[in-house]
Amino acid sequence: MSKRGRVYNRIFNEDEWAKVNKKNKLMIEDFIEEYTQRKKKASTLKQYANDLRIVMIYILRELDNTSILELTRKDFRRFSLYLSKDLELSNARSNRLMSAVRSMLTYIEDDDDYEYENNIAKKVKGLPNEPVKTDEDDFFLSFDQVMRLREELLQRNRLQDAVLLMVFFDSGARRNEVHQVSKNGILNGNRTNVVVGKRGKEFSLVFLNDTKELIKKFLEERGEDDIDSLWITGSGENKRAVSYGALYDRVVSMSKILSELEGEPINFFPHSFRHSRVECLLQGEDLRLLDKDGKPRKYTLEEVQRFVNHSDPKTTQGYAKDHTDSIVDDMFGI
């Protein structure tokens, strides 16, 4: 089995690194900065940086130094085979490198500075027997888990966090979009103020009536202030709007609470709500949304696509679970 340092040392060289696509280098820098802000260990940051350098040098050598955002599922599959066949890495080591790619592209997918909506690398399965799952792999919160977490937050007198949870879940919005939500006029209907999403799209976020009741209760408890944002921290003269990064920390703290409730580690992040909402609407799992027969309503792919403001239905489908096996099993009564 090749040791990590040896793999890096026999691939990385300064001459080729100098030729690597500048956009690919910038993505690594942005990703590492984000993970530094998330307080990841220095050893973890170094591992990610070294693994991603290997990836970018491969792209330089084999894929015309193109942007990693332009790679296809076939390109990532070939890279995975290159790791195991050409470099003769163990399955675990190969999966770890692919995991670094998926994690970085998940960050890029969520960042409004990049025009990237569909993390193709997540569609490439890991090599068998030694699966590697990172914190950035898709995690789908069920409707029951969301509601259970909501009640626990209320029990712990974390009303604002309960509101944040439900706005994230109801709207399926990105963190930057949720961060823009204003308190002003929010109780006039079931939509927030207009926010700016990816590619400059402008739209309001939708929330359901029970979430509206939570918002009303929170604003009454919060009292009068001249802060426009719905999200605040501190009290009295120290009260201020919450930073973009603080929303991430609040969601991570929610994952720890759900882990306590479930009795096992459950790591989810702001973008997990977007995946969860798409899946929930497609499968008809939200018990608050009923059809004319009083059953939980299933929404079409086109409806959900419009709801989450995707230009392409394939992007929306990429946010949902793959139900192929269960569909085929049902076809043949397996």
DRENFIKOL-128517 format. One record per residue (C-alpha): x, y, z; residue in three letters. Coordinates in steps of 0.1 Angstrom, whole numbers, padded with zeros to 4 digits, always signed. Each point is the difference from the previous one (the first is absolute). Layout:
% residues N
+-------+-------+-------+---------+
|     u |     v |     w | residuo |
+-------+-------+-------+---------+
|     X |     Y |     Z |     ALA |
...
+-------+-------+-------+---------+
% end
This chain:
% residues 334
+-------+-------+-------+---------+
|     u |     v |     w | residuo |
+-------+-------+-------+---------+
| +0000 | +0000 | +0000 |     MET |
| +0014 | +0034 | -0010 |     SER |
| +0004 | +0024 | +0029 |     LYS |
| -0016 | +0034 | -0003 |     ARG |
| +0032 | +0021 | -0002 |     GLY |
| +0015 | -0024 | -0026 |     ARG |
| -0030 | +0004 | -0023 |     VAL |
| +0001 | +0037 | +0002 |     TYR |
| +0038 | +0002 | -0005 |     ASN |
| +0000 | -0021 | -0031 |     ARG |
| -0027 | +0020 | -0017 |     ILE |
| +0004 | +0036 | +0012 |     PHE |
| +0028 | +0021 | -0015 |     ASN |
| +0003 | +0038 | -0001 |     GLU |
| +0005 | +0003 | -0037 |     ASP |
| -0034 | -0016 | -0008 |     GLU |
| -0017 | +0017 | +0029 |     TRP |
| +0011 | +0034 | -0015 |     ALA |
| -0019 | -0010 | -0032 |     LYS |
| -0033 | -0011 | +0017 |     VAL |
| -0031 | +0019 | -0009 |     ASN |
| -0001 | +0031 | +0021 |     LYS |
| -0038 | -0004 | +0006 |     LYS |
| +0006 | -0035 | +0014 |     ASN |
| +0027 | +0014 | +0023 |     LYS |
| -0024 | +0027 | +0012 |     LEU |
| -0027 | -0025 | +0008 |     MET |
| +0024 | -0019 | +0022 |     ILE |
| +0009 | +0032 | +0018 |     GLU |
| -0036 | +0010 | +0005 |     ASP |
| -0009 | -0034 | +0012 |     PHE |
| +0029 | -0002 | +0025 |     ILE |
| -0009 | +0035 | +0013 |     GLU |
| -0036 | -0011 | +0006 |     GLU |
| +0012 | -0031 | +0018 |     TYR |
| +0024 | +0021 | +0021 |     THR |
| -0030 | +0022 | +0010 |     GLN |
| -0018 | -0032 | +0010 |     ARG |
| +0029 | -0007 | +0023 |     LYS |
| +0011 | -0032 | -0016 |     LYS |
| +0033 | -0015 | +0013 |     LYS |
| +0032 | +0011 | -0016 |     ALA |
| +0008 | -0036 | -0009 |     SER |
| -0034 | -0003 | -0017 |     THR |
| +0005 | +0032 | -0020 |     LEU |
| +0035 | -0012 | -0011 |     LYS |
| -0015 | -0033 | -0011 |     GLN |
| -0027 | +0017 | -0021 |     TYR |
| +0025 | +0024 | -0016 |     ALA |
| +0024 | -0028 | -0009 |     ASN |
| -0027 | -0023 | -0014 |     ASP |
| -0015 | +0028 | -0021 |     LEU |
| +0034 | +0009 | -0014 |     ARG |
| +0003 | -0036 | -0012 |     ILE |
| -0034 | +0004 | -0017 |     VAL |
| +0009 | +0032 | -0017 |     MET |
| +0033 | -0014 | -0014 |     ILE |
| -0019 | -0030 | -0014 |     TYR |
| -0024 | +0025 | -0017 |     ILE |
| +0030 | +0018 | -0014 |     LEU |
| +0015 | -0032 | -0014 |     ARG |
| -0030 | -0018 | -0012 |     GLU |
| -0029 | +0025 | -0005 |     LEU |
| +0016 | +0030 | -0017 |     ASP |
| +0003 | +0019 | +0033 |     ASN |
| -0038 | +0009 | -0002 |     THR |
| -0020 | +0013 | +0029 |     SER |
| -0010 | -0027 | +0024 |     ILE |
| -0036 | +0014 | -0003 |     LEU |
| -0001 | -0011 | -0036 |     GLU |
| +0008 | -0036 | +0006 |     LEU |
| -0025 | -0027 | -0007 |     THR |
| -0010 | -0031 | +0020 |     ARG |
| +0021 | -0021 | -0024 |     LYS |
| +0030 | +0023 | +0007 |     ASP |
| -0003 | -0006 | +0038 |     PHE |
| -0005 | -0037 | -0005 |     ARG |
| +0032 | -0002 | -0021 |     ARG |
| +0018 | +0019 | +0027 |     PHE |
| -0012 | -0025 | +0026 |     SER |
| +0013 | -0028 | -0022 |     LEU |
| +0033 | +0018 | -0005 |     TYR |
| +0005 | +0001 | +0038 |     LEU |
| -0007 | -0037 | +0005 |     SER |
| +0015 | -0014 | -0032 |     LYS |
| +0028 | +0023 | -0011 |     ASP |
| +0011 | +0012 | +0035 |     LEU |
| -0009 | -0033 | +0016 |     GLU |
| -0015 | +0017 | +0030 |     LEU |
| -0021 | -0019 | +0025 |     SER |
| -0038 | +0004 | -0004 |     ASN |
| +0000 | +0020 | +0033 |     ALA |
| +0026 | +0024 | -0013 |     ARG |
| -0017 | +0004 | -0034 |     SER |
| -0033 | +0006 | +0017 |     ASN |
| +0016 | +0026 | +0023 |     ARG |
| +0013 | +0019 | -0030 |     LEU |
| -0034 | -0001 | -0017 |     MET |
| -0015 | +0011 | +0033 |     SER |
| +0021 | +0031 | +0000 |     ALA |
| -0012 | +0008 | -0035 |     VAL |
| -0037 | -0004 | +0010 |     ARG |
| +0005 | +0021 | +0031 |     SER |
| +0016 | +0029 | -0019 |     MET |
| -0027 | -0001 | -0027 |     LEU |
| -0028 | -0001 | +0026 |     THR |
| +0015 | +0032 | +0014 |     TYR |
| +0002 | +0015 | -0035 |     ILE |
| -0036 | -0011 | -0007 |     GLU |
| -0011 | +0020 | +0031 |     ASP |
| +0021 | +0031 | -0007 |     ASP |
| -0016 | +0028 | -0019 |     ASP |
| +0033 | +0011 | -0015 |     ASP |
| +0000 | -0031 | -0023 |     TYR |
| -0024 | -0009 | -0027 |     GLU |
| -0003 | -0036 | +0009 |     TYR |
| -0032 | -0019 | +0010 |     GLU |
| +0005 | -0037 | -0005 |     ASN |
| +0029 | -0018 | +0018 |     ASN |
| +0006 | -0028 | -0026 |     ILE |
| +0028 | -0016 | +0021 |     ALA |
| -0027 | -0011 | +0025 |     LYS |
| -0015 | -0022 | -0027 |     LYS |
| +0032 | -0021 | -0002 |     VAL |
| -0002 | -0028 | +0026 |     LYS |
| +0029 | -0008 | +0022 |     GLY |
| +0020 | -0032 | -0005 |     LEU |
| -0013 | -0031 | +0019 |     PRO |
| +0008 | -0014 | +0034 |     ASN |
| +0015 | +0032 | +0014 |     GLU |
| -0026 | +0027 | -0003 |     PRO |
| +0009 | +0035 | +0011 |     VAL |
| -0028 | +0024 | +0010 |     LYS |
| +0009 | +0036 | +0008 |     THR |
| -0019 | +0027 | +0018 |     ASP |
| -0007 | +0016 | -0034 |     GLU |
| -0017 | -0031 | -0016 |     ASP |
| -0037 | +0005 | -0006 |     ASP |
| -0020 | -0003 | +0032 |     PHE |
| -0038 | -0001 | -0002 |     PHE |
| -0019 | +0011 | +0031 |     LEU |
| -0034 | -0017 | +0001 |     SER |
| -0031 | +0020 | +0007 |     PHE |
| -0003 | -0018 | +0034 |     ASP |
| +0035 | +0009 | +0009 |     GLN |
| -0005 | +0037 | -0008 |     VAL |
| -0032 | +0002 | +0021 |     MET |
| +0016 | -0019 | +0028 |     ARG |
| +0030 | +0024 | +0000 |     LEU |
| -0024 | +0030 | -0002 |     ARG |
| -0018 | -0012 | +0032 |     GLU |
| +0033 | -0006 | +0018 |     GLU |
| +0013 | +0035 | -0009 |     LEU |
| -0033 | +0015 | +0014 |     LEU |
| +0004 | -0021 | +0032 |     GLN |
| +0035 | +0014 | +0004 |     ARG |
| -0013 | +0036 | -0004 |     ASN |
| +0019 | +0004 | -0033 |     ARG |
| -0029 | +0016 | -0018 |     LEU |
| +0021 | +0019 | -0026 |     GLN |
| +0018 | -0032 | -0009 |     ASP |
| -0033 | -0018 | -0004 |     ALA |
| -0011 | +0028 | -0024 |     VAL |
| +0033 | -0003 | -0019 |     LEU |
| -0004 | -0038 | -0003 |     LEU |
| -0035 | +0004 | -0014 |     MET |
| +0008 | +0028 | -0024 |     VAL |
| +0029 | -0020 | -0014 |     PHE |
| -0022 | -0031 | -0003 |     PHE |
| -0032 | +0016 | -0013 |     ASP |
| +0018 | +0021 | -0026 |     SER |
| +0028 | -0024 | -0011 |     GLY |
| +0021 | +0031 | -0003 |     ALA |
| +0037 | +0004 | +0000 |     ARG |
| +0018 | +0015 | +0030 |     ARG |
| +0007 | +0033 | -0017 |     ASN |
| -0037 | +0003 | -0010 |     GLU |
| -0012 | -0007 | +0036 |     VAL |
| +0026 | +0024 | +0013 |     HIS |
| -0017 | +0028 | -0020 |     GLN |
| -0034 | -0005 | +0017 |     VAL |
| -0014 | +0032 | +0015 |     SER |
| -0025 | +0003 | +0029 |     LYS |
| -0018 | +0028 | -0016 |     ASN |
| -0033 | -0010 | -0015 |     GLY |
| +0007 | -0037 | +0005 |     ILE |
| -0034 | -0006 | +0017 |     LEU |
| -0020 | +0015 | -0028 |     ASN |
| -0002 | -0034 | -0018 |     GLY |
| +0020 | -0031 | -0005 |     ASN |
| +0030 | +0014 | -0019 |     ARG |
| +0031 | +0019 | +0011 |     THR |
| +0014 | +0031 | -0016 |     ASN |
| +0016 | -0004 | -0034 |     VAL |
| +0035 | -0015 | +0003 |     VAL |
| +0027 | -0004 | -0026 |     VAL |
| +0011 | -0035 | -0009 |     GLY |
| +0025 | -0015 | -0024 |     LYS |
| +0004 | +0017 | -0034 |     ARG |
| -0017 | +0030 | +0014 |     GLY |
| -0034 | -0016 | +0001 |     LYS |
| -0025 | +0019 | +0023 |     GLU |
| -0028 | -0018 | +0018 |     PHE |
| -0016 | -0002 | +0034 |     SER |
| +0002 | -0031 | +0023 |     LEU |
| -0031 | -0019 | +0009 |     VAL |
| -0009 | -0013 | +0035 |     PHE |
| -0031 | -0017 | +0013 |     LEU |
| -0025 | +0012 | +0026 |     ASN |
| +0014 | -0019 | +0030 |     ASP |
| +0034 | +0016 | -0008 |     THR |
| -0018 | +0034 | -0002 |     LYS |
| -0014 | -0005 | +0035 |     GLU |
| +0035 | -0007 | +0012 |     LEU |
| +0014 | +0032 | -0016 |     ILE |
| -0029 | +0020 | +0015 |     LYS |
| +0008 | -0014 | +0035 |     LYS |
| +0038 | +0007 | -0005 |     PHE |
| -0006 | +0036 | -0011 |     LEU |
| -0023 | +0006 | +0030 |     GLU |
| +0027 | -0014 | +0023 |     GLU |
| +0027 | +0020 | -0017 |     ARG |
| -0017 | +0033 | +0004 |     GLY |
| +0007 | +0033 | -0018 |     GLU |
| +0034 | +0007 | -0015 |     ASP |
| +0013 | +0017 | -0032 |     ASP |
| +0017 | -0031 | -0014 |     ILE |
| -0015 | -0010 | -0033 |     ASP |
| +0013 | -0036 | -0001 |     SER |
| -0023 | -0028 | +0014 |     LEU |
| +0031 | -0016 | +0015 |     TRP |
| +0016 | +0017 | +0031 |     ILE |
| +0025 | -0007 | +0027 |     THR |
| +0007 | +0016 | +0033 |     GLY |
| -0025 | +0021 | +0020 |     SER |
| -0006 | +0036 | +0010 |     GLY |
| +0026 | +0024 | -0013 |     GLU |
| +0021 | -0030 | -0012 |     ASN |
| -0028 | -0013 | -0022 |     LYS |
| +0012 | -0003 | -0036 |     ARG |
| -0007 | -0018 | -0033 |     ALA |
| +0014 | -0035 | -0003 |     VAL |
| +0029 | -0006 | -0023 |     SER |
| -0001 | -0023 | -0030 |     TYR |
| +0025 | -0024 | +0016 |     GLY |
| -0020 | -0001 | +0032 |     ALA |
| -0030 | -0015 | -0018 |     LEU |
| +0023 | -0030 | -0008 |     TYR |
| +0010 | -0004 | +0036 |     ASP |
| -0036 | +0001 | +0011 |     ARG |
| -0010 | -0028 | -0024 |     VAL |
| +0030 | -0021 | +0012 |     VAL |
| -0011 | +0004 | +0036 |     SER |
| -0035 | -0013 | -0011 |     MET |
| +0017 | -0031 | -0014 |     SER |
| +0015 | -0007 | +0033 |     LYS |
| -0034 | +0003 | +0017 |     ILE |
| -0015 | -0024 | -0025 |     LEU |
| +0029 | -0024 | +0006 |     SER |
| -0008 | +0000 | +0037 |     GLU |
| -0037 | -0008 | -0008 |     LEU |
| +0008 | -0027 | -0025 |     GLU |
| +0028 | -0015 | +0021 |     GLY |
| +0025 | +0000 | -0029 |     GLU |
| +0021 | +0026 | -0019 |     PRO |
| -0021 | +0019 | -0025 |     ILE |
| +0019 | +0027 | -0018 |     ASN |
| -0020 | +0024 | -0022 |     PHE |
| +0008 | +0035 | -0013 |     PHE |
| -0020 | +0029 | -0015 |     PRO |
| +0000 | -0015 | -0035 |     HIS |
| -0014 | -0033 | +0014 |     SER |
| -0034 | +0018 | +0004 |     PHE |
| -0001 | +0006 | -0037 |     ARG |
| +0006 | -0036 | -0008 |     HIS |
| -0025 | -0010 | +0027 |     SER |
| -0027 | +0023 | -0013 |     ARG |
| +0002 | -0011 | -0036 |     VAL |
| -0002 | -0037 | +0011 |     GLU |
| -0029 | +0007 | +0024 |     CYS |
| -0021 | +0018 | -0026 |     LEU |
| +0007 | -0026 | -0028 |     LEU |
| -0009 | -0029 | +0023 |     GLN |
| -0030 | +0017 | +0018 |     GLY |
| +0014 | -0002 | +0035 |     GLU |
| -0011 | +0034 | +0014 |     ASP |
| -0031 | -0008 | +0021 |     LEU |
| -0009 | +0037 | -0001 |     ARG |
| -0005 | +0000 | -0037 |     LEU |
| -0031 | -0021 | -0010 |     LEU |
| -0016 | -0007 | -0033 |     ASP |
| -0038 | +0001 | -0007 |     LYS |
| -0004 | -0035 | +0016 |     ASP |
| +0017 | +0011 | +0032 |     GLY |
| +0032 | -0019 | -0007 |     LYS |
| +0035 | +0015 | +0000 |     PRO |
| +0005 | +0015 | -0034 |     ARG |
| +0027 | -0011 | -0024 |     LYS |
| +0013 | +0028 | -0023 |     TYR |
| +0013 | -0005 | -0035 |     THR |
| +0036 | +0006 | -0009 |     LEU |
| -0010 | +0030 | -0020 |     GLU |
| -0018 | +0015 | +0030 |     GLU |
| +0029 | -0006 | +0023 |     VAL |
| +0024 | +0014 | -0026 |     GLN |
| -0019 | +0033 | -0001 |     ARG |
| -0002 | +0000 | +0038 |     PHE |
| +0038 | -0002 | +0005 |     VAL |
| +0007 | +0023 | -0029 |     ASN |
| +0020 | -0024 | -0022 |     HIS |
| +0003 | +0006 | -0037 |     SER |
| +0003 | -0037 | -0008 |     ASP |
| -0021 | -0028 | +0014 |     PRO |
| +0031 | -0023 | -0001 |     LYS |
| +0015 | +0023 | +0026 |     THR |
| -0030 | -0005 | +0022 |     THR |
| +0000 | -0038 | -0005 |     GLN |
| +0036 | +0000 | +0011 |     GLY |
| -0011 | +0014 | +0034 |     TYR |
| -0023 | -0030 | +0007 |     ALA |
| +0008 | -0036 | +0010 |     LYS |
| +0004 | -0026 | -0027 |     ASP |
| -0030 | -0023 | +0003 |     HIS |
| +0008 | -0022 | -0031 |     THR |
| +0005 | -0032 | +0020 |     ASP |
| -0032 | +0002 | +0019 |     SER |
| -0020 | +0009 | -0032 |     ILE |
| +0014 | -0030 | -0018 |     VAL |
| -0006 | -0022 | +0031 |     ASP |
| -0037 | +0011 | +0000 |     ASP |
| -0003 | -0007 | -0037 |     MET |
| +0008 | -0037 | +0006 |     PHE |
| -0013 | -0004 | +0035 |     GLY |
| +0035 | -0005 | +0014 |     ILE |
+-------+-------+-------+---------+
% end
